[in-house]
């Protein structure tokens, strides 16, 4: 049996018996030199490169954006964003479901994480919408799917991982995610409007809720939310103008989050900081471990000429770019349902990048396609992290949430196909 085939068999067997994915990757890396003695990936090589893989300046953006997101979540930023958009949209047909989607869109520019967006926005929005007459199943499915915007709208941690894996500019990837994120939000809004028109809304309750918000006046709402609204402007504006790199923008976002949460809103105290940092470390540590192990695994595959072999196989198997992109979308949708985002990107992106660029697909455009596919994976069983986060908040069974999320997922996929075959949506702002 081919040594590479043996390694993949070992890897998937370890996953099947419940070994954590990071450990499975690490064991596979160490075993590579045993399976093929000609490889230089000895245990010493692996350990040394596990460390050097995360000793990269751009990797600092990951823990910094996560700390910033946790600070903003504890600071009640999602509630202020929701109230601001509800002030303007509350009385429109499907106004509050639209508000939830737009809030997720903006909150994604704070957290960079899909599950974090679901947790922060869902904990606040789900009780409000159910009290106003929307069904718990619809509301939960709405938040669960819209939370996927958290990894498409910059700053996106998966985009950072893709940049590390392929060498593409993280700043360009961030900018490339803006219009696709907005398009997906519009697709989700279209279904939300259709649902509310066919199932009806309690207009009296919605009027009372909107009047309560408008009693504060535009000045009061704007005063409460302006600093939350400025977050994506500061991060993206700094990167897009060339003033700061994505890593520097991440550091600025932490300082800004501390100032907003502790000085302006005063919703976070010095006593809270230790718990906030501990929560951030709990999120960062597994990501960094997977990055370290998956980076070395990628080098093992490179030594075995896997990327070149896959590129050659794809070139000979697909006659057109259209068929290639359709096949990759289908494959990535399946991967997103079965594998966590970070290892999927770090393992597969270096393998596919040569194949797609050979067909004239921009590496930036393919990065957007890949992340959108994997974002859908957050809402599809069995992995579907967003489903489990939402289930823990609402006590609804995961299958029930997944069932009611199907129309939103279809809207997501329609947007994905448009993004796939209209590259300008991803590349227009770069």
N, C-alpha and C positions, 0 to 999 in steps of 0.2 A: 504493500500500500504506500502511496505517495506520502512523504513526511508531513507535508502541509495538511493533507487530508486527515492524518492521524491527530495532528494538533487540534484541528477543528472538531473532530470527534470527541477528544478529551475535553475540550472547552464546553461543548454542548451537553456532554454527560455530567460534568460538574454542575452546570446550571440546572439540569433536570433533577438532580438529587438535592437541590436546595442550597448549594454553596453560593455565598454572595458573589455578585458578578466581579467585583474588584479582585477578590481572592482567586476566582476562576481564571481571570486573565493573568494574574501573577504566576500561578502554578503552571499555566500553559507556557508562559515565557521561559520559566526556569527549565521546563521539560524539553524545550526546543532543541537544546544542544545534545540531549540524550537521544532524542528521536533522530536527529541528523548531526553526527559528530563534526561535520564540516562547518557548521555554523559557529560563529564567534560568541554566541549569546550564552556564555557561561553564567553561573550564579553570581560571580563577582561583577561581570559586565552588567547583568540585570540590576543588581542592587545599586551600582554606581549610577546607572542611567535612570533608575526610579527617582533618584534624588535630583539629578540634573534636569529631568523632564519638567519639574515644577520650579526650577531655579531660573525662571524667565520673567523679565520685567512685565510683560503684558499679562501674565497670570495674576499679578497683584490686583487687576481690575475685578476679578471674580470675588474675593472676600470683601473688597471695599464696597462693591455694588450691593452685596448681600447685607452687609452691616447697615448701609444706607436704607435699604428696603425695610429691614426690621425696625430701625429707628422711626421711619415714616409710618409704619403700620401701628406701632405703639403710640405714635403721636396723634392718631385719629385722623390722618390725612384723607382716608377713603370717604369718611362721612362728610367732610367739607367739600370734596369733589362732587359727591352725589348730590348734595343740597344745591350746589351751584348749577349743575346741569338740570336738576329737577325744577329749579326756579324758571327756566326758559322752556323746558320740554314737557313739564308735568301735565298740561292740559291737552296736548296733542294726542291723536289716536296712538295707543301703545306707547305713550309718552314715558312712563316709568320704566318699562322694559328697555326702551331705547336709552334711557338714562343709565341703566345698569351697564349696557354694552359700552357706552361712551366712557363711563367711569372706569371700566376694565381697561379700555384703550389707554386712558391717561395713567391709570395706576401701573400699567405695564411699563411705562416710562419711569417709574419709581423703583419697582421691585426687580424687574428683569427676570422674573420667575413666574411660571404658570400656576403651580400649586399655591404660591404665596398670594397671587392675585385672587384666586378663588377663596382662600381663607379670609383675607382682609375685606374684600368687597362682599363676599357671601355672608359673613357673620353680621354685617350691618344691613345689607339689602334684603336678604331673604325674609327676615321678620317684618320689615316694612311692607314689602309687596304682598305677603300673605295676609297681613292685617287689612290691606286695601282691597282684598277680594280675589287676588290671583291665586291659582292653585299652587300648592307646595311643589308638586311634581314639575310643573312648567317652570316655576321660578328657579328651582334647583338646577334643572337642565340648562336653563338660560345662563346662569352664573357659571356653571361647570364648563360649558363650551366657550363662553366669552372669555373665561380665564386663559384660554389658549393664546389670546392676544398678548399675554404677558411675555412670551418668548419671541414674538415677532416685532413688536414695537421696541425700539432701542431705549435704554441699554439692555441688550439681550445676552444672557450668559451663554446660551447655545451658539450665538454668533461669535462670541469670543473663542469658544472651543473650535468652531469651524475654521476660524482664522488661524489658530494655532496648528490645526491639523493640515491645512493646505497652503499656508503662507499668504493667503489673501488678506487685504487690509481690513482690520476690524472696523476702522472708521468708515470705510466705504460700505461695509456690510451693515453697519448701524443705519446709515442713511438709506441704503437700499430697502430696508425693512419698513420704512414709513408708509409709502403708498400702498404696498401689499397689505399692511395691517389695516389701513383705512378701508381698502376694498373688502376685506373679510368682514370688518365691522358692518359695512353697508349690506353685505349678503345676510348676515345674522339679523340685522334690523328689518330687512325685507320679510323674513319669515315671522319675526315677532309681530310685525304689523298685521300680516295675514292671520296669525293665530288670534290676535286680540279682536279683529273684525269678525271672525267666525265664531268665537266663544264669548264675546262681549266683555264689557268692563263695568265696574261700579262707578259711573261718572260722578255721582254725588260725593262719594268718599274721596275720589281723586281731586275734585274741586276744593273740598275742605283742606286736603293736604297741601295743595298748591297755594291756597289763600294764606295758610299758616306760614309758609315759606316767604311769600311775597309781603307779609306783614313786616318782615325784617327790613324790607326795602333793598333795592339793588346795591346800594352802598354797603349795607350790613353784610349781605351775602358775599359781595366781592371782597370786603375786608377780611372775612373769615377764610376765604378760599384762595386769595391771590398768591400766597406763598407756595401753596400746593400746585397751582397752575403754572407757576414759574419754573418748577423743577425740570420738566423736559426741555423748556426753552434754554435754561442754563446749560444743561448737559449737551443737548444736540447743537445748540448755538455755538458753544465753545469748540466742539469737534468740527462742525461744518465750516466754521470760519478759519480753522487752522490754528486757533489760539492755543488749544490744549490737545494732547493725545487722549485716546479713550482711557488709558490708565490714569492720567492726570485728572480727567473729568470724573473718574470714580472717586479719587481723593477729595475733589471739590464737593461731590455729592454727599460725602460723609460729613464734612464740615457744615455744609448747608443744612443737612438733616438735623444735626445737633443744634444749630442755631434756631431753626424753625420749631423743633419739638421742645427744646428746653428754655429758650429765651422768649420766643414770640408767642407760641401757643401755650407754653408751660404745662404740657401734658406729660412730659417725661422729666424725672428728677435725677440727680446724681446717684441716688440709691438704686434707680432702675437700670443704670448703665451696665452693671455687672451681669444682671440677668439677660439683658439685650445682647451683650457680647457673647455670653455663654450660648444663647440660642443661635447666634450667627455662626459660632465655631461648630456647633452641632450640625449645621447645614453645610458648612464649607469643608470640613474634614473628609467626609465621604467623597465629595466631588474631587478634591485634590488627590486622594488616593487612587480613584479611578483614572484620573488624568495621567498620573505617574505610570500606572500599570499599562493603560491602553496605549500610551506613547511608545513604550518599549515593545508592546505587542505589534504595533504598526511597523517598527523597525525589523522585527522578526519576519513579518510578511514581506517587507521590502527586500531583505536578504534572500528570501525565497522567490523573488521576482513575481509575487502574486499580483501587484498592481499592473505590471506590464502584461501579464498573462490575461488578466481580466479585461484590460483595454483591448487587447488583440481579439479576444473572444467576442466582445461586444461589437467591435468593428466588423467582424465577419458574420455576426448573427443578425444585425439590424441594417436594413437597406436605407432607412431614412431617419432623420433626427426626430420626426414626429413619433415613430414607433419606439425609438429609444426612450424618449421622455415619458411616454405612456407606460412603458415597462418599468422604468425606474420609479415612477409615481406609485404604481401598484406594489412594487417590492418594498418601497419605503413606508407605505401605509401599513403593510404587514409587519415590518420591523418595528415601527412605532408602537404597535399593539403588543409586541412581545419583548421589547428591550427598552431599557431606560435611555433617555436622550443623550447623555454625555458619552457613554461607551459606544453608542450607535454612531455618533458623529466621528469620534476619534478613530474608530476601526474602519468605517465604511467610506468616509470622505476621501482619505488618501487613495483608496482603491478606485473610486469612481471618477475622480477629478480628471485624470488623464483621458479617460474614455469620452467624457462629455465635451471636454475642450477640443478633442480631435474632431468632433462633429460641429464645432463652431459655437458651442454654448459657453458663455462667459462663466468664469469661476464664481463671480459674485452672484450672477443670476441663479446658478445651480445651488449656491448656498441658501438663497431665499427659498427655492423649491424644496430643498431638503428640510429646512427648519419648519416650513409650513406643514409638510407631511408629518414630521415628528410631533408638531403641535397637536395635530388631530389625534395622535397616539395617546395624548394625555386624557382623552375622553373615550377611548375604546378599550374594552376588557381584552386580556386579563390584567395588563399592567395598569393602564389608566389612572395615574396618580390623582388627577382632579376628581375622579369619581369617588375615590376613597376619602379625600378631604371633604367633599360635599356630603358624603354619607355620614361621616363622623359628626358633622354639624347638624344635620336634619334627621338622622336616624332612619332615613329611607334606605332600603336595600340597594346595593350597587346595581343589580340588574334592572331595577325600576328606573333609576336615574338614567342608565344607559339607554333604555327603551325610549324614554321621553326626549333624550338628546339626539335621537336619530335624525329628525328633520333639520336640526341645527347643524349636524355633521354633514348632511347632504349640501346645505348652503355653503359650508366651509369648503367642501370638495369642489363645488362649482367655481368658487373663487380661486381655488388652487389651480384648476384647469386654465382659467383666464390668465393667472399669473404665469403659468408654465409656458403658454403659447403667445403671450404678449410681453416680451422681455423688457419693453420700455417702461412698464409699470415698476419694475425693480431698478432699472438703470437710469431713469430720467433725471433723478436728482443728483447723480454722481458727477 
